[in-house]
């Protein structure tokens, strides 16, 4: 049985609110070569540095806040943004869609999801599995994900793969 997901306008609005915080950022990835003399060289990819000045990001945030009828921020607390949604409204779907949109718009492909408990971790993992085909139909790519466990030495392969690809 394959689940069919309906695109909800409020979920798209939440996603675009995040994407629009960085309006003006140019698209691209950062690639670096690492290695030691006489050894193989690896390519390491990371998200492109944010080129926007803090004031430009603040202006983008304030515009979004005005559109949503929210109190406008007078300053930023670093680049930490909060999207608040009620239980059962599709938060995992929204942040997954947001990752795809940030990739599409700005070329950002490196995301780390941190969760407070094993139960939530398993729920997020299941959600990423369930929505993989849905998002591939929309964006033409499947997100690559893995659960990092500090007790599992085989994670080094996953970490290397995470660093060595420019794909989402």
N, C-alpha and C positions, 0 to 999 in steps of 0.2 A: 504494500500500500504506500503510495506516494502522497505526501501532504502538499496541498496547494495553499500558497500564502497570498493574502490579499494586501496590496499596498495601501496602507492607511495614511491619509494626508497629515495627521499629527505626527506620525513617525518620520515622514519626509521633512516636515517643518523642523523637527528637532535636529535631524541630521544636517540640514542646510544651515541651521543656526550656527553649528560648530564650523562647518566649511567656510561660511561667510566671515567668521572671526579673522580669517587669514586672507581675505580678499586683497589682491595686489601682490601676493607671494608668487614668484615664478616657479614653474614646474621643473622638476629634475631630481636626480638622485646623486649621492656623493659616492665616489668609488676611490678606494685607496689600495695600494699594493703593499703587502706586508711580507716579510720573509727575512731570512738570515743569509749571510754570504755563504755561497756554496750549497744552499738548500732551495727547495721549491718555493716559488712566490705564490701567495694566494691573493685573490681579489676579495676585498671586504666592502660591502655596500652598507650605507646608512642613509637616513633621511637627509635631504638637503637642509642646510642651516636656514633658519627663518631669517629672511632678509629685511623684513619689515621692522620699522622702529616701534618701540613700545607704544608711543603715542598714536601711531596708525592702527595698531591692533586695538587699543582702547577705543578709538573712534569707531572702528568696525563693531566692537562689542556694544557700545552705546547705541549705535543705529539699530542693532538687533533688539536690544532691550526696549527701545522706544516703540519699535514695530510690535512687540509683544505686550506692551503696556506695563513693563516692569520698571522699577526704580533703576535709574542709571548709575553705574559705578563711577566714582570720581578718580579711581586709580586701579591699577592691576596688582594682584598679589602674585607676581611672577606670571608664568603662563599656565596657571591652574584654573580650569573652568569646570563648573558644576552644571550638569543637566539633571534636573529633578523630574522624576516621573513616578506616577502611582504604581503600586504593585499590580502586576498582571497586564500592563500596557505595552509590554514588548521592549524592555530596556536592552536586553541582550541583542535582539533584532536590530534595534536602533544603533547601538555602538558597532555592531558588525557592518551595517550599512554605512555608517560614518567612516569606518576604515576604508571601505571600497571607494567612497566618494572622495576622501582625502587622497587616496592613491590616484584616482582618475583626474582630479583637479590639480594636484600639486606633485604627484609622483612619490608620495610618502608610502613606504611599503613595510616599515618596521613598527610593529605594535606589540605591546606587552599588556596582557590582561591580568590584573592581580585581584584575587578574591579572598574573602576572610575565612572561608571554611572549606573542608573537603566536600561537603554536600553541594555548596554553590559551585565549586570547581567542576564537579561531575555534571551538574545541570548546564553550565556554560559549555562544557565539552560536548554534551549531547546536542545542545542547541546548534553549535557550530557544525556538527555532523548532519543534522536534520536540514539545515538551511543551505548547505553547500551547493546542491544542484540548483536551488532557487536563485541564489546570487550568481552562479555561473551563467544561468540563462540571461540575467540582466547585464552583467558586466563582462562576460566572456572569459572569466578567470575563476579558478577555485582558490580560496584562501588556504594557505598551508599553515597548519597549527600543530602544536604538540604540548603536552603537559610536562612542565619542568619539575623534576623531583630531585632534590639535593642528595638523596640517598642512592640514586641510580646513576652509576658511572656511564652507562650507555647514552646518557643525555648529551655527552660531548659531541656525538655525531649530529644530533639535532641542532645544537648550538652552532656548530660549524656550518651546517646547511643553512640555518637562519642568517648567518653573517655573509655567506658566499652567494646569495641570490638577491637579485634586484626585484624579484616578483613579490607579490603580496602574499 
